Amino acid sequence: MRILVVDDDRACAGCITGILRDEGFVADHVTTLADATLLASLAPYEAILVDRMLPDGDGLDWVREQRRAGSTVPMLIITAERDTVDHRVEGLNGGADDYILKPMPLDELVARVRAVMRRPVATLDPVLRAGNVTFDPTNREVRVAGKPLRMPRRETCIFEMLIRRSGKTVTKGLLEEGLYSFEDEVSSNAIEVGIYRLRGHLMGSGATATVRTVRGTGYVLESPDEPITVPDLPGEVPQVAMVAAQVAVVLSNQAEPSPALIPAAIAASLPESPPAETAA
């Protein structure tokens, strides 16, 4: 999930973006409100942290402008100068979701960020579900049939973006925007590799939710209404029989199957090989 930090104190901002990245977030940093406006129009941020005393204005005035423009992104004020009760009340009434005084414990800052990010779903259920898979935004924990599924940060981030839009197509561009900051170097097929590995984790854990590729567009997380059950078979099914069955399914979709289609059908039935990352 992507977060924007707007603070002209580079040392402080460095600490904040550092802890956010350590906790699995993608963090961008700018020092002016003008740059914040530009980045907010270019990338889908899940939260924005804004200082008040900035070179080109008051961060709270910027928050007010964003709210008047219809922005619903959670915004947190972080400040050291305007720290009285009246200032905090002014900030919260002005559209900020939280008002944090510097210096602050970094673990508390992360907890507050997570708290404001889960507020839109708090009235329903903070835990997201797809089939027998659940995702808890509070601790970013994935579970399959109640058992924890541990994945690397990239696959977990991809899964979070997909499950938050379960049943809807998530474009490759949107995944890249949510996974990488503007400073990151991204290989041309980084998303494909991440999706392949995510599928491996889901299949290996017995998840009923699957990731389907929408050719030329992106990916969609799908889950059946009811788990598919397979009757018990005596002994192990030979690999050749499995291939033959899959070939039959492929050819059955052809109006007039021809011998030329058979090699392609066999190839389509074989396990997918992992894509190799290439340079951008």
N, C-alpha and C positions, 0 to 999 in steps of 0.2 A: 504494500500500500504506500502511496506517495504523499509526502508532506513537504510544505514550503515553509522555510524559516526566513523571516524578514527582520534583519538586525544588522546595524552598522558596527557593532562590536564584534570584530572577527574572531577574537579569542573565545568569547562566550558562545558565538554561533558555532564555532568549531567543536566545542564540547557538546553542544546540543545535537548537532547533526551526527557527531560520532556515536553518541549513545543510541540515537534513533536507528542508525545503520546496524549497530550491534544487536538491536532488538528485532531486526528483520524488516525495517522500513526502508523505503527509498527516500532520500532527503535532498532537496535543492535549497541553495542559499543565495539570497540577494541582499543588497544593502540599502536599497531605496524603494520607495513606494511605486515609482514609475516602473522599475523592473518587476516589482511584484504584480502590478496590473498586467504587464506583458505576459509573464509566465502563467498567471492564473487564466489567461485567455487561450494559452497554448496546451496546457496539460491538465488532466483530471485529478485534482488534489483531493485527498480524503480529509485533510486538516491543514490549517494555516496558522503558524505562530508569528505574531506581529509585535515588534517593540513599539513604544509610543513615540519616543523622541528620535526621529529619523531626520536625515539631512534635508529631505524635501517635504516634511510635514509630520503631522501627528498620526500615528498608526490607528488610533481610534476613529479619526475622521475617515480614514480609508475604509475601515470596517463598516462604518455607516453607509458610505457610498456603495460598497459591495452589496449590502443588504437592500438598499433602495433599488439596485439593479436586479434584484431577485436571487442573489446567490444564497444557497442554503448550506454551503460548505462550513463545517465546524471551524470556528476561529477563536484562538486563545491569545489574549494580550499577555506579553511578558515585558516587565518594565522594572527599573530600579528607581527612577526619579519620582514618578507620580504614584505614591504608595499609601496614601491616606484612605480611610474608609470611604470618604466622599468620592475619591478617584475610582475606587473599586466599584462602588454603586453606579457611578457614571458609565464605567466601561461595560458593566453587565446590562444596564439599561440601553446602552448604545448599540447593542447587537453582538457583543462578545459572548462566547459560550463559557469562558472561564477567564479569570484575571489572576495572573501568577506574578509574585514579586521576586525579583532577583536579589541575591543569589538564591537558588532553590536546589534541593536535592534532586539529582538527575533521575533517580528511580521514581520519585514522586511526579516529576514532569511527565515521564513516560506513562505512568498510571493515569494521569489526568488526560493525556492525549487519547489513550484508549477509552477512557470513560466517555468523552464527548463523541468519539467516533461510533460508539455502539448505541447512543441515545435514540436514533431514528427507529431502531428495531426493538427498543426496550419495552415498548408497550405491547409487543406481541411475544416474541421469543428470541432472546439474544443468541441462541444456538441455531445455526443454519443447517438445514437437512436436505439431502438428495439421496433417495433410496435408503440404504443402510449406512450411509456415511454422514457424519456430523462434523461441523466446524464451529468452534467456540472462538469468537473474535476477542474475547477477554484475554485468553492466554495463547491464542493462535494454535490450538490443539485440534488435530484431525483424529477422528475415531471411526473405525469400521466395525459395525455390529458391537459397539461398546468397547472395543479394544483399541488402544492408542496406535496410531500409524505415524511413525517418525520419518520425515522427509527432509531433504536439504532445503535451505531458504528459498531458492528459486522455484522449486516445484510447489512448495507450500504457498508462495505468493501467487503463482499461476492458478492453483486450485482455489484460493480465496476469491480471486477475481471471477472465476467461472461459477462458483457456487453462489456468489452474491447475485449473479444474473442467471441462475439455473433455468434451463429451458430456452434461453435466448442466446443468439449468436454474439460472441465477443470477438471483435476483429483483432487481427494480428497487430495492427498499429496501436490499438488500445492496450493490449498486453505489454507491448514494448514501452509505452508511456508509463504504465504502472510499475514496471519492473526496473527501469533504468533511469538514472538522472541524466541531465544534459551533458555531464562531464564523462559519463561512462562510454567506453568503446564497446560496441555491440556487433558481434559477428552476424553475417547475413542470415544464418539459419539457427540463431540462438533459440528462438521461440519453438521451432520444430523439434530441436533436441530436448528442450524442457518438456514439451508435450509428450514426446516419446517416453521420457523417463517417468513422468507423472502417470501415464497409462500403465507402465510396468509396476509402479507402486500400488495402484488401485487393483489391477488384476491379481497381483501376487498376494494381496490381503483379502481377496474374496469380496471386493466391493461390487454392489449392483449398479452403482452410478458409473457411466462410461463417458468418455470424451469423444465426440464425433467431429470429424473435419468437415467444414463447409467449404468446398473447393473455391479458391479464389477470394474467400472472404475472411474466414477465421475458424473458431471452434465453439462448440456448444456442449454443455454438460447435461446429459440426459440420464433419467432414472426410470425404470419400469414401474407401473402402478403396483404390480405384484412380482415378487421374485420368480424367475424362471427356474423350474425344477426339471432335472433330468433323471429319468428312471435308472435304477441300478442295473448295470449290465454284467453278465458273467465274465469275469476276467478283464484283462486290459484290451482295449480296442486297438488293433494294429494301426500303425501310422498310415499305411497304404489305404486302409478302409476309410480313415478320416479324410484323406486327400480326395478319394473318389467321391465321397459324399459332398464335399465342398465344391468339387468340380461340377457335380450334378446340379447343385443349387445355382451356380453361375450360369450354366448352359440353359437351365430351365427358364431363365429370364430373357433368352434370345428367341425371337420369333422363328427364325430359320437357322438353327445351329449348323455350323459347317466344321469340317476337320481342322480348318485353320484356327478356329477359336479354342481348340483344346489346349495347346501349349500355353496360351495366354491365361486360360482359366486355371490351369495347374499352377502357374506362377502366382496368380492372384490368391491362391489358397495357401501358399507357403507363409510361414511366420515372417513378419516384417523385420527387416534388419535395422539396427539403430543408425540414424543419420549421423554423419561426422560433422563436427563444427568446422566452418570455413571462415576464412578472414573476410571482413566486410569489404 
